[in-house]
Structure formats: C-alpha cells, structure tokens
Amino acid sequence: MSVEIARRIAEACKQRARELRSPVSIAIVDAGGHLVLFERMMAPYGWATANISIAKATTAVMFNQPTDAVAQWGSAIPGFASSLAAMTQGRFIMAAGGWPIRLGGATIGGIGISGGNAPGRDDEIARAGLAALEALAPALAPQPQPQPQFQPAGAAPPAQFLQPSLAYPASTPSSVNAIQELAGAANAADYALHEQPAGQQAASENEPGGQRSEQIPQSDDATLRKHLAGGPS
C-alpha cells in the first residue's frame, strides 16, 4: 500500500462524503495493519470517530472481510469482541464501515470510515473509495517484463554472430594464394642460402684475416626449381 494509492482512495471517499453532507473520519492501513493515511473531516469535532475508523480498517485487514460480516458471525461467540479488543489494544471493533482493500486479487490494506450521520453511510463512503481504486487498477497493475530468450544446446548461433567483423575483413581466395606464394618463395631462398657447396664454404673460410665472407651464391632458376621440388641440387 503506497501513500499515492491511499490518497486516491481517500479523495474519492471525501468526495462522496461531501455529496452526502456527512463529514467522517477516514483511516487507511496497509496489509500489516499499520496506519498509512488518516483524515478527520469534522475536525476539531468527532474525536471518537478517529480511533473507531482506525479500528475498523485494522479489523478488515485482520479477517480479510468487511467489518459488517465480522460482526454478524462474531456476535455469536461469547467474549470474542472483548478478548480481541484487549489483545489488539482497542484496534478491533464489530461495526460496519471497514473494508479490505484489494488490488489484483491480493489484499494490500484496509479502509475504515466512522462518523456517518445515517445508517449505512460509513459503508457507502468506503465503497466509493474502493470503486475509485478499481478504476485505477489497470494503470497500477505491474507491466510484464520481457523474458530473455535462451538458445537450446547445439543450436546454430544467430546470423548476426556469423558476419565478418568490420575491423577484420574476410580473406578472399586471391589474397590467400598470394600469401602462400610469398611464403614459398621465402622458404626457397632461405634453403638456398644454407645449402652452399662445400668448396664455396672452404674458400670463404680461407680468405685473409680469417674472416668468412658473406657472399650469397647465385642460383639459377633450374636449381631453385629442383630445391622446391625436393630433388637433388
């Protein structure tokens, strides 16, 4: 029970009370019987109606029934009214004018009206507040939240996860072939450099100063093709 809902109910009750020219005390409690809103239209008079209206709202929540119904079956139990009034510190009463407040099928509080100047006025004013809540119920109902969709095990991922990234474009067959040709040429050149003839290695080692020359042998196309094919040089 929020204060905003309690105010809407109280305003509807006050409007009906003015139409009937019957100033009353209005009490609204939450589902635990705690006072949420109270207003006494006849202030500074009618001080007794304040406690009576609170007792009616609490009794309606306690039994989840209109207080008029509680009075009908409770009056047949000896000592029932006096015992509950003592146990609840005076917040129990068997008199018409108290109603449970329900929203979406659940009891969210209670309303108590006291001070009506004619029989049945308290109930009529209380029902006016409940009717106002029923009119607001569609707007106050909680909206359903979207539920996350779970992918079943083994299912293919959505199409958006299969698209190539903008930062890493997909490779085309022509670019892959070019990369393979460059890698093959580099491997062939490296193989030719490390497979010098023994005579060239000895000549480079016997150069003056003991310095090994870094001459790169010149390989013709036929030798390079033999190396690439894996045959003897």
C-alpha positions as CSV (number, residue, x, y, z in Angstrom):
1,M,0.0,0.0,0.0
2,S,1.6,3.2,-1.2
3,V,0.7,6.7,0.0
4,E,-0.3,7.6,-3.5
5,I,-2.9,4.8,-3.7
6,A,-4.2,5.8,-0.2
7,R,-4.6,9.4,-1.2
8,R,-6.6,8.4,-4.3
9,I,-8.9,6.3,-2.2
10,A,-9.3,9.0,0.5
11,E,-10.1,11.7,-2.1
12,A,-12.9,9.5,-3.5
13,C,-14.3,8.9,0.0
14,K,-14.2,12.6,0.8
15,Q,-16.0,13.5,-2.4
16,R,-18.8,11.1,-1.6
17,A,-19.0,12.3,2.0
18,R,-19.4,15.9,0.7
19,E,-22.2,14.8,-1.6
20,L,-24.0,13.1,1.3
21,R,-23.2,16.0,3.6
22,S,-21.7,13.6,6.1
23,P,-18.3,14.6,7.4
24,V,-16.4,11.5,8.5
25,S,-13.0,10.2,9.7
26,I,-11.1,8.2,7.1
27,A,-8.4,5.7,8.1
28,I,-6.3,3.6,5.6
29,V,-3.9,0.9,6.8
30,D,-1.5,-1.4,4.9
31,A,-1.7,-5.2,4.8
32,G,0.1,-5.4,8.2
33,G,-2.4,-3.1,9.9
34,H,0.0,-0.1,10.0
35,L,-1.6,3.3,9.5
36,V,-0.8,4.8,6.1
37,L,-3.2,7.7,6.0
38,F,-5.8,9.3,8.3
39,E,-8.0,12.3,7.9
40,R,-10.8,13.7,10.0
41,M,-13.2,15.9,8.0
42,M,-15.1,17.1,11.1
43,A,-12.1,18.5,13.0
44,P,-11.9,19.7,15.7
45,Y,-15.1,17.7,16.4
46,G,-15.7,14.0,16.3
47,W,-12.6,12.9,18.2
48,A,-14.1,9.5,19.0
49,T,-14.5,8.7,15.3
50,A,-10.7,8.8,14.8
51,N,-10.0,5.7,16.8
52,I,-13.1,3.9,15.6
53,S,-12.1,4.4,11.9
54,I,-8.6,3.0,12.6
55,A,-10.1,0.0,14.4
56,K,-12.5,-0.7,11.5
57,A,-9.6,-0.6,9.0
58,T,-7.4,-2.9,11.2
59,T,-10.3,-5.3,11.7
60,A,-11.0,-5.5,8.0
61,V,-7.3,-6.5,7.3
62,M,-7.2,-8.8,10.3
63,F,-10.0,-11.0,8.9
64,N,-9.9,-10.0,5.3
65,Q,-13.6,-9.3,5.4
66,P,-15.9,-6.3,5.7
67,T,-16.4,-5.5,9.4
68,D,-20.1,-5.9,9.0
69,A,-19.6,-9.6,8.1
70,V,-17.2,-10.0,11.1
71,A,-19.9,-8.5,13.4
72,Q,-22.5,-10.9,12.2
73,W,-20.6,-14.1,13.0
74,G,-18.5,-12.7,15.8
75,S,-21.5,-11.7,17.9
76,A,-22.4,-15.3,18.3
77,I,-19.1,-16.1,20.1
78,P,-19.2,-15.2,23.8
79,G,-16.4,-12.9,24.8
80,F,-15.0,-12.7,21.2
81,A,-15.2,-9.0,20.8
82,S,-13.9,-8.1,24.2
83,S,-11.0,-10.5,24.0
84,L,-9.8,-9.3,20.6
85,A,-10.2,-5.7,21.6
86,A,-8.0,-6.3,24.6
87,M,-5.3,-8.2,22.7
88,T,-5.1,-5.6,19.9
89,Q,-5.1,-2.5,22.2
90,G,-8.5,-1.4,21.0
91,R,-7.9,-1.9,17.3
92,F,-10.7,-4.4,16.9
93,I,-14.4,-3.5,16.5
94,M,-17.5,-5.2,15.3
95,A,-19.3,-2.4,13.4
96,A,-20.0,-1.6,9.7
97,G,-17.7,0.7,7.8
98,G,-14.5,-1.3,7.4
99,W,-13.4,-3.0,4.2
100,P,-10.3,-4.8,2.9
101,I,-8.5,-3.1,0.0
102,R,-7.7,-5.5,-2.8
103,L,-5.6,-4.9,-5.9
104,G,-5.0,-7.6,-8.5
105,G,-6.7,-10.2,-6.3
106,A,-4.4,-9.5,-3.3
107,T,-5.3,-7.7,-0.1
108,I,-3.0,-4.7,0.2
109,G,-4.7,-2.9,3.1
110,G,-7.9,-1.8,4.7
111,I,-10.1,1.2,5.0
112,G,-12.3,2.3,7.9
113,I,-14.9,5.1,7.9
114,S,-16.6,6.4,11.0
115,G,-18.9,9.3,11.7
116,G,-21.7,8.8,9.1
117,N,-24.8,10.7,10.1
118,A,-27.2,8.0,8.9
119,P,-27.3,4.1,8.9
120,G,-25.2,2.7,6.1
121,R,-23.4,5.9,5.4
122,D,-20.0,4.6,6.5
123,D,-20.2,1.6,4.2
124,E,-21.3,3.7,1.3
125,I,-18.5,6.2,1.6
126,A,-15.9,3.3,2.0
127,R,-17.2,1.6,-1.2
128,A,-16.8,4.9,-3.1
129,G,-13.1,4.8,-2.3
130,L,-12.8,1.1,-3.3
131,A,-14.6,1.9,-6.6
132,A,-12.0,4.6,-7.4
133,L,-9.3,2.0,-6.8
134,E,-10.9,-0.4,-9.2
135,A,-11.0,2.2,-11.9
136,L,-7.2,2.8,-11.4
137,A,-6.4,-0.9,-11.2
138,P,-5.3,-1.3,-14.9
139,A,-2.9,1.6,-14.7
140,L,-1.5,0.3,-11.3
141,A,-1.0,-3.3,-12.4
142,P,2.6,-4.2,-12.9
143,Q,3.7,-4.5,-16.5
144,P,5.1,-7.8,-17.7
145,Q,8.9,-7.7,-18.2
146,P,10.4,-9.2,-21.4
147,Q,11.8,-12.6,-20.7
148,P,15.3,-13.5,-22.0
149,Q,15.4,-16.0,-24.9
150,F,17.7,-18.9,-24.3
151,Q,19.4,-20.7,-27.1
152,P,18.9,-24.5,-27.0
153,A,22.1,-26.6,-26.7
154,G,23.6,-27.4,-30.1
155,A,21.6,-24.8,-32.0
156,A,23.3,-22.6,-34.5
157,P,24.1,-19.1,-33.3
158,P,22.1,-16.2,-34.7
159,A,23.1,-14.8,-38.1
160,Q,24.5,-11.6,-36.7
161,F,27.2,-13.5,-34.9
162,L,28.3,-15.1,-38.2
163,Q,29.0,-11.9,-40.1
164,P,32.7,-10.9,-40.5
165,S,33.9,-8.0,-38.3
166,L,34.5,-4.6,-39.9
167,A,37.9,-4.4,-38.3
168,Y,38.9,-7.9,-39.7
169,P,37.5,-8.3,-43.2
170,A,37.1,-11.8,-44.5
171,S,40.1,-13.1,-46.6
172,T,39.5,-13.7,-50.3
173,P,40.9,-16.7,-52.2
174,S,43.2,-14.4,-54.3
175,S,44.8,-12.9,-51.2
176,V,45.3,-16.3,-49.6
177,N,47.1,-17.6,-52.8
178,A,49.3,-14.6,-52.9
179,I,50.3,-15.1,-49.2
180,Q,51.1,-18.8,-49.9
181,E,53.3,-17.9,-53.0
182,L,55.3,-15.3,-50.9
183,A,55.8,-17.8,-48.1
184,G,57.0,-20.5,-50.6
185,A,59.5,-18.1,-52.2
186,A,60.9,-17.1,-48.8
187,N,61.4,-20.7,-47.8
188,A,63.1,-21.5,-51.1
189,A,65.5,-18.6,-50.7
190,D,66.4,-19.5,-47.1
191,Y,67.0,-23.1,-48.2
192,A,69.4,-22.0,-51.0
193,L,71.4,-19.8,-48.6
194,H,72.0,-22.6,-46.1
195,E,72.9,-25.2,-48.8
196,Q,76.1,-23.7,-50.2
197,P,78.6,-26.1,-51.9
198,A,81.5,-27.3,-49.7
199,G,84.0,-25.7,-52.0
200,Q,82.5,-22.2,-51.6
201,Q,82.4,-22.6,-47.8
202,A,86.1,-23.6,-47.7
203,A,87.1,-20.8,-49.9
204,S,85.3,-18.3,-47.7
205,E,86.9,-19.7,-44.6
206,N,90.5,-19.4,-46.1
207,E,90.2,-15.7,-47.0
208,P,92.9,-13.4,-45.5
209,G,92.2,-12.3,-41.9
210,G,90.2,-15.4,-41.2
211,Q,87.0,-13.5,-42.0
212,R,84.3,-15.5,-43.5
213,S,82.8,-13.9,-46.5
214,E,79.1,-13.4,-46.7
215,Q,78.8,-14.0,-50.4
216,I,75.5,-15.3,-51.4
217,P,75.6,-18.0,-54.1
218,Q,73.9,-17.2,-57.3
219,S,71.3,-19.9,-58.0
220,D,69.8,-20.2,-61.4
221,D,66.1,-20.9,-62.0
222,A,66.7,-24.6,-62.6
223,T,68.4,-25.1,-59.2
224,L,65.7,-23.2,-57.4
225,R,63.0,-25.3,-59.1
226,K,64.9,-28.5,-58.0
227,H,65.0,-27.4,-54.4
228,L,61.3,-26.5,-54.5
229,A,60.5,-29.9,-56.0
230,G,62.6,-31.7,-53.4
231,G,65.1,-33.2,-55.8
232,P,68.9,-33.2,-55.7
233,S,70.7,-30.0,-56.4
